[in-house]
């Protein structure tokens, strides 16, 4: 995994995503392939989140046996997918991000396989399944140490934040 030379560091991620603590769930992007061609989508992103015991969610999930919630894993996948869709549509024009927001439309075929715990590096890998206009369908998987921990199919739309 490329960690010394990120494709997108946390500062660049913060320029694109509106999320902030405690809901910013992508620390770094290490691979990114964009193709905005509607007829043959082939976009791909690999990003990660370092899960630490300092996550606020562990105060209640669960105090005696901390497990990173599945809903947070799905949200992290969605944020990585939002980065992929945004860069595919707008390239390096981060000014566009100020007026855009990514909305979930559907979350399908969700599976949680192995618990994620503090100390894990949660690696998100998403690929474009379909893309038409501002609507994106993505196949998403999350790994810890090359073991599949969760997966889902996500559909999202990039919209103007004012509408």
N, C-alpha and C positions, 0 to 999 in steps of 0.2 A: 504494500500500500504506500502510495506517495504521501508522505506527511511533511517533508521538509520544504516542498515546493507546491503549496496548494493551488488549485485552480481558482478557488474562491475562499478567502479567509473570512473571519467573523465580521470584520468591518465592511467588506463588500456584501456579505449576506445581510447585514443590518441596513444597508442602503436599499436593498430590494424588498425584503420582508418587513411588514409592519410590526411583527411580534417583538416583544421585549420580555425581560425577566418577569415572571418565571415561565413564560410560555414560548420562548425562543428555543427550539429543540434541535437545531442543526449548528454544529460547531465549525465544520469545515467541509468543503467540497473538494474531492480529490480526483474525480474524473467527470467530464461533461462532454457529451456529443450532442450537437443540436442540428436538427433539420426541420424547418418549418413547412416543408412540402406536404400538403394535405394528402396527396395520393399515395405517398410512400413514407410514412413516418418512421424514423429510426432513431429518435432521441433516446439518450441514456444518461443517467446521473448516478454517481456513487458519492455518498456523503456520510458523515458520521456525527454521533453525539457521544461524548464521554459521560457516562452515568456515575455520579458520585454520591456518597452518603449525605452530602450537603443539600441534595435536592429537597425542596420544601415538601414535596409530595410524600416523602418517607416519614414525615411526622405522623401521618395517619394511615399509610399503606405499606407495610404494617409496622408498627413500632418495634415489635419483637422479632420480626422476620421481614426485613425490607425487600419488597418486590416492586420493580418498576411497572406501573400500570399499563395494560394493553392499550387503553385509550390514548396514552401518551406516545406509545410506539406508533400508532396509526397517525396521530397528529404530526409526529416527526417525519413520517413517510410523506404525508401531505405537504409539509413545508418544503421538503426536498423536491417533490413534484412541482410545487409552485415555482421554485427556482428554475427548474428545467423548462417549464412552460414559458416563464417570463423571458429568460435569456433566448429561448427559441424564437419568440415573437419580436423582442425588442433589442436583442444583442446587448451591447454595453451601455445603452441609453438608460441609466439608472434614474434619470429625471422622470421617465414614464412611470416608474414605480410609485412616485408620490401620488399619482392620480388613479392607481389601479389597486384592485384587491382580488384575491383568489377565493372563490366559494366552492365548498363541497357540493356536489349534486347527488352522488351515490357512493356508498362503500359496500362492496360485495365480496363474497367468498373469503371472509376474514378467518384466519386460523392462528391460534397462539400455540406454540409447540414446546418451548422451553422458557422457564422464568428468566427474566433479566434482573440482575442484582447490582448493587453498588460495586464499582470497580470494573464493570464491563464497558467495552467500547461497542456501541450499537451502530452497526454499519447498515445504511439504507442503500438499496440498489433498486432503481426504478427504470422501467423502459416504457416508451410510448407504444400503446396498443392501437389507438386510433386518435386522430386529430382532425377536427373540422372547425375552422374559424377560431373562436375563442374557447372552444370546448375540447378538453383533453381527457382521454381515458388512459390510465397508467396501470401497469402491472408492478406491484411493489413487494419487495421482500426485505426483511431485516435479519441481520446475522450478528452473532457474537462468536469470535474465534472460528470463523468459517462454518459455524453451525446455524442452520435456519431456525430462527426463534419466532418469527411471525411473518404473515403475508396477507395481502389483500389486493383487490382491484378497486381503484379509485377513479371517480369521474369528477372533474372540476371545471370551473369556468373562470376565466379572467374577465373582470368587469370594471367599469369605471366606478371608483369608490363613492361618487356622488349619486349614482343611480340605484 
